[in-house]
């Protein structure tokens, strides 16, 4: 794995790149879940980078990428990711992979770069009914309060560390916890972008070949709903996978993705 920077419309974009010798397949761009960064793909990327370059960028304001002014939308993230495709992927056709929030970014990249995206893979698609999205935006998508009391980090500790230590190493769980803190008060910006994204309208416009991979998670129904909207979608349900999709289940999920991407 190598770390690099490219220039994007909102400043520098930090990315991780896995480049095997003799790669012949189109590059795969991987778009991360909120509130983390491209580090989310460090477990699965080696299984995907067998005969292709795999690139995992950080959205503006996350990981090592420059923050942007104002409240970002999914389209802003997509524009930054397209800059990565043009610069780091050589401007040619790419495949895209999204996980959770990253599904929406991948979808928007496919819409904005229709001739440059060959296939799209969406894992655990956050497609909620409008009323539920509004409720979740109100509950989870506001600025994070930072106080001298460590209790202000309790939610992040639970999400990034405690919920992971049964399926990931302590070091890996702590890495994810640390990574989600990097945006500071803007930690939830990508949640706001996701919960205000008109997914049904946008997904219905996708014309590239798409795999929706649904695991046995809280996003199972959302994945099913989203797959019905995408005209070219193939739904694959992995009900045997219940946790740590990109880490503990990395080999299983990567095999499914590779079968779709090379088929």
C-alpha positions in Angstrom: 0.0 0.0 0.0 1.2 3.5 -0.9 -0.3 6.8 0.2 -0.6 9.7 -2.3 -2.3 13.0 -2.8 -4.0 14.4 -5.9 -5.6 17.8 -6.4 -9.4 18.0 -6.3 -12.0 20.7 -6.6 -12.0 21.2 -2.8 -8.3 20.9 -2.2 -6.0 17.9 -1.8 -7.4 14.4 -1.7 -5.5 11.8 0.2 -5.7 8.2 -1.1 -4.3 4.7 -0.5 -3.2 2.7 -3.5 -2.6 -1.0 -3.9 -0.8 -1.7 -7.3 0.1 -5.3 -8.1 2.7 -6.0 -10.8 1.2 -6.5 -14.2 -2.3 -5.3 -13.3 -4.5 -5.6 -16.4 -8.0 -5.0 -15.2 -9.6 -1.5 -14.8 -8.7 0.2 -11.5 -11.2 -0.1 -8.7 -12.0 3.0 -6.7 -13.4 2.3 -3.2 -15.5 4.8 -1.4 -15.6 4.6 2.4 -18.4 4.7 5.0 -19.0 7.7 7.3 -17.4 8.8 9.5 -14.2 7.0 8.6 -11.8 7.2 5.6 -10.2 5.0 3.0 -8.5 3.1 5.8 -11.8 1.1 6.0 -10.6 -0.9 3.0 -7.2 -1.9 4.3 -8.4 -5.3 5.2 -10.2 -6.2 1.9 -8.0 -4.3 -0.6 -5.3 -6.9 -0.8 -7.9 -9.5 -1.9 -9.2 -7.2 -4.5 -5.8 -6.1 -5.8 -4.9 -9.3 -7.5 -4.9 -8.2 -11.1 -6.0 -4.6 -10.7 -5.0 -1.3 -9.0 -7.2 -0.6 -6.0 -7.6 3.0 -4.8 -9.3 4.1 -1.6 -9.5 7.9 -1.4 -10.7 10.0 1.6 -13.6 12.4 1.1 -13.0 16.1 1.6 -12.9 16.7 5.3 -12.1 13.1 6.2 -8.8 11.2 6.7 -6.0 13.1 5.2 -8.0 15.1 2.6 -8.5 18.9 2.8 -11.7 20.1 4.4 -14.2 22.0 2.3 -16.1 25.1 3.2 -19.8 24.8 4.1 -21.9 21.6 4.4 -20.9 19.1 1.7 -23.4 17.1 -0.4 -22.9 13.7 -1.9 -22.3 15.5 -5.2 -19.3 17.3 -3.7 -17.7 14.1 -2.6 -18.4 12.6 -6.0 -16.7 15.5 -7.8 -13.6 15.0 -5.6 -13.6 11.3 -6.3 -13.9 11.9 -10.0 -10.7 14.1 -9.7 -9.1 11.0 -8.2 -10.3 8.9 -11.2 -8.9 11.4 -13.6 -5.5 11.9 -11.9 -4.7 8.7 -10.1 -6.5 6.3 -12.4 -5.2 7.8 -15.6 -8.5 9.1 -16.8 -9.6 5.8 -18.3 -12.5 3.5 -17.3 -12.8 2.5 -13.7 -14.9 0.3 -11.6 -16.4 1.8 -8.4 -17.1 0.2 -5.0 -19.1 1.8 -2.2 -19.8 0.7 1.3 -22.6 2.3 3.4 -22.3 6.1 2.6 -19.8 5.2 -0.1 -22.7 3.5 -2.0 -24.2 6.9 -2.6 -20.9 8.4 -3.6 -20.3 5.5 -6.0 -23.7 6.0 -7.5 -23.2 9.7 -8.1 -19.8 9.1 -9.6 -21.4 6.7 -12.1 -24.0 9.3 -12.9 -21.5 12.1 -13.4 -18.9 10.1 -15.3 -21.1 7.7 -17.3 -18.6 6.9 -20.0 -15.8 6.4 -17.4 -17.4 3.9 -15.1 -17.6 0.3 -16.2 -19.2 -1.4 -13.3 -20.5 -0.4 -9.8 -20.6 -2.5 -6.6 -22.7 -1.2 -3.7 -22.4 -3.0 -0.4 -25.1 -2.4 2.2 -26.9 0.5 0.6 -28.4 3.1 3.0 -31.7 3.6 1.2 -34.1 4.7 3.9 -37.7 6.0 3.5 -37.9 9.8 3.4 -39.4 10.1 6.9 -36.7 7.8 8.4 -33.9 9.7 6.6 -35.2 13.0 8.1 -35.3 11.5 11.6 -31.8 10.1 11.2 -30.5 13.4 9.9 -31.9 15.2 12.9 -30.5 12.6 15.3 -27.1 11.8 13.9 -26.0 14.4 11.4 -25.4 17.5 13.4 -22.1 19.0 14.4 -20.2 17.1 17.1 -19.9 18.9 20.4 -16.4 18.9 21.8 -16.1 19.5 25.5 -13.4 19.1 28.2 -15.4 16.1 29.4 -14.3 12.8 27.8 -18.0 11.8 27.7 -18.3 13.8 24.5 -16.3 11.0 22.8 -18.5 8.2 24.2 -20.5 7.7 21.0 -17.4 7.6 18.9 -15.8 5.1 21.3 -18.8 2.8 21.1 -19.1 3.0 17.3 -15.4 2.9 16.4 -14.0 0.6 19.1 -16.3 -1.2 21.4 -18.6 -2.5 18.6 -15.6 -3.9 16.8 -13.4 -5.7 19.3 -15.2 -9.1 19.0 -14.6 -9.2 15.2 -11.4 -7.2 14.8 -8.1 -6.9 16.6 -7.7 -4.2 19.3 -5.2 -2.4 17.1 -7.6 -2.3 14.1 -10.5 -1.2 16.2 -8.5 1.6 17.8 -7.3 2.7 14.3 -10.9 3.0 13.2 -11.8 4.9 16.4 -8.9 7.3 15.9 -9.7 7.8 12.2 -13.3 8.9 12.9 -12.1 11.6 15.2 -10.0 13.4 12.6 -12.8 15.6 11.2 -13.4 17.0 14.6 -16.8 18.8 14.9 -17.5 18.0 11.2 -17.4 14.2 11.9 -21.0 13.8 11.0 -20.9 15.9 7.7 -21.1 12.8 5.5 -24.1 11.5 7.5 -25.9 14.7 6.7 -25.0 14.4 3.1 -26.2 10.8 3.0 -29.5 11.4 4.8 -30.4 14.4 2.6 -29.5 12.6 -0.7 -32.5 11.8 -3.0 -31.4 8.2 -3.5 -34.5 6.9 -5.2 -34.4 9.6 -7.9 -30.7 9.3 -8.4 -30.4 5.5 -8.4 -33.1 5.2 -11.0 -30.8 7.0 -13.4 -27.9 4.6 -13.2 -27.2 2.8 -16.4 -24.0 1.0 -15.6 -24.0 -2.7 -14.6 -24.4 -2.7 -10.9 -24.1 -5.3 -8.1 -25.9 -4.6 -4.8 -24.4 -6.8 -2.2 -26.5 -7.0 1.0 -25.2 -8.5 4.2 -27.3 -9.5 7.2 -27.2 -6.0 8.8 -29.4 -3.0 9.6 -29.1 -2.0 5.9 -30.5 -5.2 4.5 -33.9 -3.7 3.7 -32.3 -0.6 2.3 -30.2 -2.7 0.0 -33.2 -4.6 -1.2 -35.2 -1.3 -1.8 -32.3 0.3 -3.6 -31.7 -2.6 -5.8 -35.2 -2.4 -7.1 -34.7 1.2 -8.2 -31.5 0.7 -10.2 -32.5 -0.6 -13.7 -29.4 -2.8 -14.2 -29.0 -4.0 -10.6 -28.2 -7.5 -9.6 -29.0 -8.2 -5.9 -26.8 -10.7 -4.0 -27.7 -11.4 -0.4 -25.0 -12.6 1.9 -27.1 -13.4 5.0 -24.2 -15.4 6.4 -22.2 -12.2 6.8 -23.3 -10.4 9.9 -20.4 -8.2 11.0 -17.0 -6.8 10.0 -17.8 -6.9 6.3 -14.5 -5.4 5.1 -12.3 -7.2 7.7 -13.5 -10.5 9.2 -15.5 -11.3 6.0 -13.0 -9.7 3.6 -12.1 -12.9 1.7 -15.8 -13.9 1.3 -16.9 -10.5 0.1 -13.9 -10.0 -2.1 -14.6 -13.3 -3.9 -18.1 -12.1 -4.7 -16.9 -8.7 -5.9 -14.2 -10.3 -8.0 -16.7 -12.7 -9.6 -18.9 -9.8 -10.6 -16.1 -7.5 -11.8 -14.5 -10.1 -13.9 -17.7 -11.7 -15.2 
